[in-house]
Amino acid sequence: MFSHDGLTLWGSPKEHPLRTLLPLISLVLILAPSGAASPGISGAFETAHSVDLDTGDTSIDAQLTTSLSWPAWLVEFESEIDEGTWDLQSILAQAGQSPWSLRSTLRMEPDAMRLRDWKTELAYERESRALEIEHKLTRTRSWLTLELEKESLGTEIGARLRFRSSSCEPLCFYDLRFDVARTMCTSVEASARIEFDHEGLDELLVVLDGLTLRNLPWLKLEMEMERSVHGAVLEIDPTIDVGPQICFLLEMEAGAAGGGLTSIRIPECSLDCAFGAWDLEATALWDPDDWIDDIYCARLELEGEWDQSDRDLEARFVLHWRSAMAGSIHLSQVTALAAAELTPRLSGSLSLVVDLDDPTASRLELGLEGEWPPQT
């Protein structure tokens, strides 16, 4: 059964997953304004048909969205299919009349016949003030969040208070966070965050972005200082702009604990170049915790975009490297993609992924993406 804390929420597992959506669909239709005009109906879809080049096996991934809209209401149904399995169904209902708005999103996992989460948000926003109350229900916990935001004289101030409960504990305090942000000297963005949990101070974060040096106009710095129960970390990210086409970014971190410096490291560096219709981006990651997909330590991407006869065209080449046990790196994966706009609301793509470490994982993928109804 669909259940949460022993309470049956939906029907029997023997029922078709669509049948479990009927109560919520009925509720949406009942709540829709009586006497209102017929809703506007629209939708979008993304599909990807993959072929395993080793075995010839095929799989389908898809995301389908249908939207019903009234003047003050929006209802949206979204289905996600992963390798032929219907693994996520979400229903969103949204209504609003300034300055209030209400939004509720229910997500279920039809393949496992269970609830993923249900989030409801009530928001008030007027001029420079905003208030939001959010309740989120998961399979194991319930969350209640209160957020306040205010802007005054160029300074943004925010606060967030969260409570949490589960089947074995009542609703209780989880954490409290304060944020302050302000732009200084026309270009420097300063922000600070302080966070408390049930044990006291949990984190203090101060960020200065857009720092420049008078004699080095091509150099910009971002400084981030974080203090937590694990110690203190100072991160300095210099960005070097070599003309309008080349940008180099380096991340540096210094760790401290017990009043002394414990480590200095460079977790990431990247290079961006633009020439004509092409963009080149190279990234190297030295921290395994930051590796792409937890596997790749370096990435090189070359992407080009054109406009041909009022149709957008795109080409992309991506190389991924892996790190070996001895510290050396080797090219692991090559991806080539070509995409084209077929009509104003339909585009297609063809991609080839070659895995040099495991040739059996290489695949060819055909994708379609579109919106309906088509433009007339």
Protein Blocks (a to p, Z undefined) as FASTA:
>chain_A
ZZeehiafbdcfkbcfklmmmmmmmmmmmmpcghiacddddddddddddddfknopacdd
dddddddddfkbccddddddeehiafbdcddddddddfbdcdddddddfknopafbdcdd
ddddehjbccdddddddfkbccddddddddeehiacdddddddddfkbccddfbdcdddd
ddeehlaccdddddddfkbpfbdcdddehiacfklmkbccdddddddfkbccdddddddd
ehjkbccddddddddeehiafbdcdfbdcddddehjbccdddddfbfklpghhlagbdcd
ddddddeehiacdddddddddddfkopacdfbdcddddddfbfkbccdddddddfklmml
gccdddddddddddZZ
